[in-house]
Amino acid sequence: MFRVAQAWYVYELTGSALWLGFAALANAVPGMFFNLFGGVFADRLNKRLLVMATQAAAAAIIFVLAVLALLGVANEWHVMIIAFLAGAVEAFDNPARQAIYPHLIDRRVMMSAVALNSSVWSGTRIIGPVLAGFIVEFRGMETAFFVAGGGFTVMALVMLFLKVPPIPRGSRGNPAQDLLEGLQFIKRNSIFAFLITMTFFNSFFGMSYVFLIPVFAQENLGLGAKEYGTLLSASGVGSLIVTFWLVSRSSIGSKGVLVIGGALLFGISLIAFGLTSRYIGSYQLALAILFFVGISTSVVNISIQSALQTLVPDAVRGRVMGFYSMTWSIMPMGGMLAGALASVGAITILGGVIVIGAPFAVVIGGSAVAAFALGPALFNPKIRNLDTVLAQTTSTPGATGPTQEGGSEPAPARADAGPRP
């Protein structure tokens, strides 16, 4: 709700796709830097208390913006500052969340647990944008911010009373040494680096479309705030359906196929959304395509996240998931790039004029996602045989798996093992 209302507010204040990109950049910068240390603190501190503190801080930040909007004194710079602070808080919140919930479940059902966790986020992607759109249209922007801030407050109270089993602290040195240890662990186990890189492509190039939805809604599809919220919710519907399907299944086939196929479908769906919005301008068709966008993003993200959570040991879980979360914190940076491309309007290449705008900015992002899925991902044997790597990891800590060069390297440590020497 907060992000939907914030994006609409920025576009309402400025009427500029470039300012949407600036807001995305303000949110991304602290995430890129602080997520790494957020992972360190997730390994060093009490994870439950850390999540509680970040939720309370996020609520306070949003309430400030709500008051400024209520008084009618907020401008785009206020929104930029709030976006920056919210990104900084989120950088410490995400790794702690990722590190805490595997301790609440049986590791043998990690895939279903990740899917169930994702279904919560998918559900909010349906309800949040629609509710935010209605509140903005009928009760005003400040009310939407107050409601969003109240939600963060409730989460902080929930964490206050949540019972969590004792979790050993995996961090012993100073923060810089802990950060270096996490980097070395990822470097030793190339499967982590590759999965995180793929997440980066999906986040930076693919999810940037979210930041341009206000432009699509107003300029290409002729919609108001209510329909804008519904448009964003369409992908949430697809995401929620596929996550419930994944939760209900004990076996889903090859995770490698799901990772590569999901990324390819994601890229193609984005290309279709950009082109049809530009040349057809159908609201109903846009809803249908965004539904498939939601399906594809959930398939690939759940597959990658469940693999990471299964492979990573508890002692460095916060730091590894901090790097993973950083790829999602970079998403607003992709929004900045997409906003800059959308604001160009047209360019001249070889004497011909090519119209860019929001639709083709999304087409470019979708093409990058599809190209990575068809290139490095498809031809990487470890991704294609991801199920074998997971089976070796959960059965024998000393097992070896094939490398890209045809040799072998130590498999990543089991989820219940400590970091390897």
C-alpha positions as CSV (number, residue, x, y, z in Angstrom):
1,M,0.0,0.0,0.0
2,F,2.8,2.4,0.9
3,R,4.7,1.9,-2.3
4,V,1.6,2.1,-4.5
5,A,0.4,5.3,-2.8
6,Q,4.0,6.7,-2.9
7,A,4.3,6.1,-6.7
8,W,0.9,7.7,-7.4
9,Y,1.8,10.7,-5.2
10,V,5.1,11.3,-7.0
11,Y,3.5,11.2,-10.4
12,E,0.6,13.4,-9.1
13,L,3.1,16.0,-7.8
14,T,5.4,16.0,-10.8
15,G,3.7,14.4,-13.8
16,S,7.1,13.0,-14.7
17,A,8.2,9.4,-15.3
18,L,11.7,10.6,-14.5
19,W,10.7,11.6,-11.0
20,L,9.2,8.1,-10.6
21,G,12.7,6.9,-11.4
22,F,14.2,9.3,-8.9
23,A,11.9,8.0,-6.2
24,A,12.9,4.4,-7.1
25,L,16.6,5.4,-6.9
26,A,16.2,7.0,-3.5
27,N,14.7,3.8,-2.2
28,A,17.4,1.6,-3.9
29,V,20.6,3.4,-2.8
30,P,20.5,2.5,0.9
31,G,19.3,-1.0,0.1
32,M,22.4,-1.6,-2.1
33,F,24.8,-0.7,0.7
34,F,23.0,-1.5,3.9
35,N,21.6,-5.0,2.9
36,L,25.1,-6.4,3.2
37,F,25.4,-5.2,6.8
38,G,21.8,-6.0,7.4
39,G,22.8,-9.6,6.8
40,V,25.7,-9.3,9.2
41,F,23.4,-7.9,12.0
42,A,20.9,-10.7,11.3
43,D,23.6,-13.2,12.1
44,R,24.8,-11.2,15.2
45,L,21.6,-10.1,16.9
46,N,18.3,-11.5,18.1
47,K,16.4,-11.8,14.8
48,R,12.9,-11.4,16.3
49,L,13.9,-8.1,18.1
50,L,15.6,-6.9,14.9
51,V,12.5,-7.4,12.8
52,M,10.3,-5.7,15.5
53,A,12.6,-2.7,15.6
54,T,12.6,-2.3,11.8
55,Q,8.9,-2.5,11.6
56,A,8.4,0.2,14.2
57,A,10.9,2.4,12.5
58,A,9.2,1.9,9.1
59,A,5.8,2.9,10.7
60,A,7.3,6.1,12.2
61,I,8.8,7.1,8.8
62,I,5.5,6.6,7.0
63,F,3.5,8.5,9.6
64,V,5.8,11.5,9.0
65,L,4.9,11.5,5.3
66,A,1.2,11.1,6.2
67,V,1.3,14.2,8.4
68,L,3.1,16.2,5.7
69,A,0.5,15.1,3.1
70,L,-2.3,15.9,5.5
71,L,-0.9,19.4,6.1
72,G,-0.6,19.9,2.4
73,V,3.1,20.8,2.6
74,A,4.7,17.7,1.1
75,N,6.6,18.0,-2.1
76,E,8.6,15.6,-4.2
77,W,11.8,16.1,-2.1
78,H,9.9,15.0,1.1
79,V,8.9,11.8,-0.8
80,M,12.5,11.3,-1.9
81,I,13.8,11.5,1.7
82,I,11.1,9.2,3.0
83,A,11.9,6.7,0.2
84,F,15.6,6.8,1.2
85,L,14.9,6.2,4.9
86,A,12.4,3.4,4.1
87,G,15.0,1.7,1.9
88,A,17.6,1.9,4.7
89,V,15.2,0.3,7.2
90,E,14.1,-2.4,4.8
91,A,17.8,-3.3,4.2
92,F,18.0,-4.4,7.9
93,D,14.5,-6.0,7.9
94,N,14.7,-8.3,4.9
95,P,17.8,-10.4,5.9
96,A,16.4,-10.9,9.4
97,R,13.1,-12.1,7.9
98,Q,14.8,-14.4,5.6
99,A,17.0,-15.8,8.4
100,I,14.2,-16.3,10.9
101,Y,11.5,-18.3,9.2
102,P,13.5,-21.5,8.3
103,H,13.8,-22.0,12.1
104,L,10.0,-22.2,12.4
105,I,9.6,-25.1,10.0
106,D,10.7,-28.6,9.2
107,R,13.5,-28.3,6.6
108,R,12.2,-31.2,4.6
109,V,9.2,-29.1,3.5
110,M,11.3,-26.0,2.5
111,M,9.8,-25.6,-0.9
112,S,6.2,-25.6,0.4
113,A,7.2,-23.3,3.2
114,V,8.8,-20.8,0.8
115,A,5.7,-21.0,-1.4
116,L,3.4,-20.5,1.6
117,N,5.5,-17.5,2.7
118,S,5.4,-16.1,-0.8
119,S,1.6,-16.6,-0.9
120,V,1.3,-14.0,1.9
121,W,3.3,-11.5,-0.2
122,S,1.2,-12.4,-3.2
123,G,-2.0,-11.9,-1.3
124,T,-0.9,-8.4,-0.2
125,R,0.0,-7.6,-3.8
126,I,-3.7,-8.2,-4.6
127,I,-5.3,-6.5,-1.7
128,G,-2.8,-3.7,-1.1
129,P,-2.9,-2.0,-4.5
130,V,-6.7,-2.2,-4.8
131,L,-7.2,-0.9,-1.3
132,A,-4.6,1.8,-1.8
133,G,-6.3,2.9,-5.0
134,F,-9.7,3.1,-3.5
135,I,-8.4,5.0,-0.4
136,V,-6.5,7.5,-2.5
137,E,-9.5,8.1,-4.7
138,F,-12.2,8.4,-2.0
139,R,-10.3,9.3,1.2
140,G,-7.2,11.1,0.0
141,M,-3.4,10.3,-0.1
142,E,-2.8,11.0,3.5
143,T,-5.3,8.4,4.6
144,A,-3.5,5.8,2.5
145,F,-0.2,6.6,4.2
146,F,-1.8,6.5,7.7
147,V,-3.3,3.1,7.0
148,A,0.0,1.8,5.6
149,G,1.9,3.1,8.7
150,G,-0.7,1.4,10.9
151,G,0.0,-1.9,9.2
152,F,3.7,-1.7,10.1
153,T,2.8,-0.9,13.6
154,V,0.7,-4.1,13.8
155,M,3.6,-6.2,12.5
156,A,5.9,-4.8,15.2
157,L,3.4,-5.8,17.9
158,V,3.1,-9.3,16.3
159,M,6.8,-9.8,16.5
160,L,6.8,-8.7,20.1
161,F,4.7,-11.8,21.1
162,L,6.1,-14.3,18.5
163,K,7.7,-17.3,20.1
164,V,10.9,-18.2,18.3
165,P,13.2,-21.2,19.2
166,P,16.8,-20.3,20.3
167,I,18.9,-19.5,17.2
168,P,22.7,-19.7,17.6
169,R,24.6,-16.5,16.7
170,G,26.7,-17.2,13.6
171,S,28.8,-14.1,13.7
172,R,31.9,-13.7,15.9
173,G,34.3,-11.1,14.4
174,N,33.8,-7.4,13.7
175,P,31.2,-6.5,11.0
176,A,33.8,-6.1,8.3
177,Q,35.2,-9.5,8.9
178,D,31.7,-11.1,9.1
179,L,30.9,-9.4,5.8
180,L,34.1,-10.8,4.2
181,E,33.3,-14.3,5.5
182,G,29.9,-14.1,3.8
183,L,31.5,-13.0,0.5
184,Q,34.0,-15.8,0.7
185,F,31.3,-18.4,1.4
186,I,29.4,-17.3,-1.7
187,K,32.6,-17.3,-3.8
188,R,33.4,-20.9,-2.7
189,N,30.0,-22.1,-3.7
190,S,29.3,-20.9,-7.2
191,I,25.7,-22.1,-7.2
192,F,24.9,-19.3,-4.8
193,A,26.5,-16.7,-6.9
194,F,24.7,-17.8,-10.0
195,L,21.2,-18.0,-8.4
196,I,21.8,-14.5,-6.9
197,T,22.9,-13.2,-10.2
198,M,19.7,-14.5,-11.9
199,T,17.6,-12.9,-9.2
200,F,19.4,-9.6,-10.0
201,F,18.4,-9.8,-13.6
202,N,14.8,-10.5,-12.8
203,S,14.7,-7.8,-10.2
204,F,16.7,-5.0,-12.0
205,F,15.5,-5.5,-15.5
206,G,12.2,-7.3,-15.0
207,M,10.5,-5.8,-12.0
208,S,11.2,-2.2,-13.1
209,Y,7.8,-2.4,-14.9
210,V,6.2,-1.9,-11.5
211,F,7.5,1.7,-11.2
212,L,6.1,2.6,-14.6
213,I,2.6,1.4,-14.0
214,P,1.3,4.9,-13.2
215,V,2.5,6.0,-16.6
216,F,0.9,3.0,-18.3
217,A,-2.3,3.6,-16.4
218,Q,-2.6,7.3,-17.2
219,E,-1.0,7.7,-20.6
220,N,-1.4,4.4,-22.4
221,L,-4.6,2.9,-20.9
222,G,-6.4,6.1,-19.7
223,L,-7.1,4.8,-16.2
224,G,-7.8,6.4,-12.8
225,A,-6.4,5.6,-9.4
226,K,-8.9,2.8,-8.8
227,E,-8.1,1.0,-12.0
228,Y,-4.4,1.6,-11.4
229,G,-4.6,-0.4,-8.2
230,T,-6.4,-3.2,-9.9
231,L,-3.8,-3.2,-12.7
232,L,-1.1,-3.8,-10.1
233,S,-3.1,-6.5,-8.4
234,A,-3.4,-8.6,-11.6
235,S,0.1,-9.9,-11.2
236,G,-0.6,-10.6,-7.6
237,V,-3.6,-12.8,-8.5
238,G,-1.4,-14.9,-10.8
239,S,1.3,-15.1,-8.2
240,L,-1.1,-16.2,-5.5
241,I,-2.6,-18.9,-7.6
242,V,0.7,-20.5,-8.5
243,T,2.0,-20.2,-4.9
244,F,-1.0,-22.1,-3.6
245,W,-0.4,-24.7,-6.3
246,L,3.2,-25.1,-5.2
247,V,2.2,-25.3,-1.5
248,S,-0.2,-28.2,-2.2
249,R,2.3,-30.3,-4.1
250,S,4.9,-32.6,-2.5
251,S,6.9,-32.8,-5.8
252,I,7.0,-30.3,-8.6
253,G,9.6,-31.8,-11.0
254,S,12.9,-30.2,-11.9
255,K,13.7,-26.9,-10.1
256,G,16.2,-26.1,-12.8
257,V,13.4,-26.2,-15.4
258,L,11.2,-24.1,-13.2
259,V,14.0,-21.5,-12.7
260,I,14.8,-21.2,-16.5
261,G,11.3,-21.6,-17.8
262,G,9.9,-19.2,-15.2
263,A,12.4,-16.5,-16.1
264,L,11.8,-17.0,-19.9
265,L,8.0,-16.7,-19.4
266,F,8.6,-13.6,-17.3
267,G,10.6,-11.9,-20.0
268,I,8.2,-12.8,-22.8
269,S,5.2,-11.6,-20.7
270,L,6.9,-8.2,-20.1
271,I,7.6,-7.8,-23.8
272,A,4.0,-8.6,-24.6
273,F,2.7,-6.1,-21.9
274,G,4.8,-3.3,-23.3
275,L,3.9,-3.8,-27.0
276,T,0.2,-4.4,-26.5
277,S,-0.2,-1.4,-24.2
278,R,1.6,0.8,-26.8
279,Y,-0.3,-0.5,-29.9
280,I,-3.6,-1.9,-28.6
281,G,-4.2,0.0,-25.3
282,S,-6.6,-2.6,-23.9
283,Y,-7.1,-2.5,-20.1
284,Q,-8.5,-6.1,-20.1
285,L,-5.6,-7.4,-22.2
286,A,-3.1,-5.7,-19.8
287,L,-4.7,-7.4,-16.9
288,A,-4.5,-10.8,-18.5
289,I,-0.8,-10.3,-19.4
290,L,0.1,-9.1,-15.9
291,F,-1.6,-12.2,-14.6
292,F,1.0,-14.3,-16.4
293,V,3.8,-11.9,-15.2
294,G,2.7,-12.8,-11.6
295,I,2.7,-16.5,-12.4
296,S,6.2,-16.5,-13.9
297,T,7.8,-14.3,-11.2
298,S,6.5,-16.6,-8.4
299,V,7.7,-19.8,-10.1
300,V,11.2,-18.6,-10.5
301,N,11.5,-16.7,-7.2
302,I,10.1,-19.5,-5.1
303,S,12.4,-22.0,-6.8
304,I,15.5,-19.9,-6.3
305,Q,14.7,-18.9,-2.7
306,S,13.9,-22.5,-1.6
307,A,17.2,-23.7,-3.2
308,L,19.1,-21.0,-1.3
309,Q,17.4,-21.7,2.0
310,T,18.1,-25.4,1.7
311,L,21.7,-25.0,0.7
312,V,22.9,-22.3,3.0
313,P,24.1,-23.1,6.6
314,D,22.6,-21.4,9.6
315,A,25.8,-19.8,10.6
316,V,26.0,-17.6,7.5
317,R,22.3,-17.6,6.6
318,G,21.7,-13.9,7.4
319,R,24.7,-12.8,5.3
320,V,23.9,-14.9,2.3
321,M,20.2,-13.9,2.4
322,G,21.4,-10.3,2.8
323,F,23.1,-10.6,-0.5
324,Y,20.0,-12.2,-1.9
325,S,17.9,-9.3,-0.5
326,M,20.3,-6.8,-2.0
327,T,19.3,-8.0,-5.5
328,W,15.7,-7.0,-4.6
329,S,16.9,-3.7,-3.1
330,I,18.5,-3.0,-6.5
331,M,15.0,-3.3,-8.1
332,P,14.3,0.5,-7.6
333,M,17.6,1.2,-9.4
334,G,16.1,-0.7,-12.4
335,G,13.0,1.5,-12.0
336,M,15.3,4.5,-12.2
337,L,16.8,3.3,-15.5
338,A,13.4,2.4,-16.9
339,G,12.0,5.8,-15.8
340,A,14.9,7.6,-17.5
341,L,14.3,5.6,-20.7
342,A,10.6,6.3,-20.6
343,S,11.3,10.0,-20.2
344,V,13.5,10.1,-23.4
345,G,10.5,9.9,-25.6
346,A,12.3,9.1,-28.9
347,I,15.7,8.6,-30.3
348,T,17.2,8.6,-33.8
349,I,19.1,5.6,-35.0
350,L,20.5,5.3,-38.6
351,G,18.2,8.1,-39.6
352,G,15.0,6.6,-38.2
353,V,13.1,7.8,-35.2
354,I,12.4,5.2,-32.6
355,V,9.8,6.0,-29.9
356,I,10.8,4.8,-26.5
357,G,8.5,5.8,-23.7
358,A,7.3,3.5,-20.9
359,P,6.2,0.6,-23.2
360,F,9.5,0.2,-24.9
361,A,11.4,0.7,-21.6
362,V,9.5,-2.4,-20.3
363,V,10.2,-4.3,-23.6
364,I,14.0,-3.7,-23.1
365,G,13.8,-5.0,-19.6
366,G,11.8,-8.1,-20.6
367,S,14.3,-8.8,-23.4
368,A,17.2,-8.7,-20.9
369,V,15.5,-11.2,-18.6
370,A,14.6,-13.6,-21.5
371,A,18.2,-13.3,-22.9
372,F,19.7,-14.4,-19.5
373,A,17.3,-17.3,-19.2
374,L,18.1,-18.5,-22.8
375,G,21.9,-17.9,-22.4
376,P,23.8,-18.3,-19.1
377,A,21.0,-20.0,-17.3
378,L,20.1,-22.5,-19.9
379,F,23.6,-23.6,-20.6
380,N,24.7,-23.8,-16.9
381,P,24.8,-27.5,-16.0
382,K,24.4,-26.7,-12.2
383,I,21.1,-24.8,-12.9
384,R,19.8,-27.5,-15.2
385,N,20.6,-30.2,-12.6
386,L,19.6,-28.2,-9.6
387,D,17.7,-31.1,-8.1
388,T,20.8,-33.2,-8.1
389,V,22.8,-30.5,-6.3
390,L,20.0,-30.2,-3.6
391,A,19.9,-34.0,-3.2
392,Q,23.6,-34.2,-2.7
393,T,23.5,-31.4,-0.2
394,T,20.8,-32.8,2.0
395,S,22.1,-36.4,2.0
396,T,25.9,-36.0,2.4
397,P,27.7,-32.9,3.5
398,G,30.9,-33.9,1.7
399,A,29.2,-34.7,-1.6
400,T,30.5,-33.2,-4.8
401,G,28.7,-31.8,-7.8
402,P,29.7,-31.0,-11.4
403,T,31.1,-27.6,-12.2
404,Q,30.6,-25.7,-15.4
405,E,34.0,-26.8,-16.5
406,G,33.3,-30.5,-16.1
407,G,35.2,-31.1,-12.8
408,S,33.9,-31.1,-9.3
409,E,33.8,-28.8,-6.3
410,P,32.6,-29.3,-2.8
411,A,28.8,-29.1,-2.6
412,P,27.4,-26.3,-0.5
413,A,27.0,-27.1,3.2
414,R,23.8,-28.5,4.6
415,A,21.3,-26.2,6.1
416,D,22.0,-27.7,9.6
417,A,25.8,-27.5,9.2
418,G,28.2,-24.8,10.1
419,P,30.4,-22.9,7.5
420,R,33.1,-25.0,5.9
421,P,36.8,-24.2,6.8
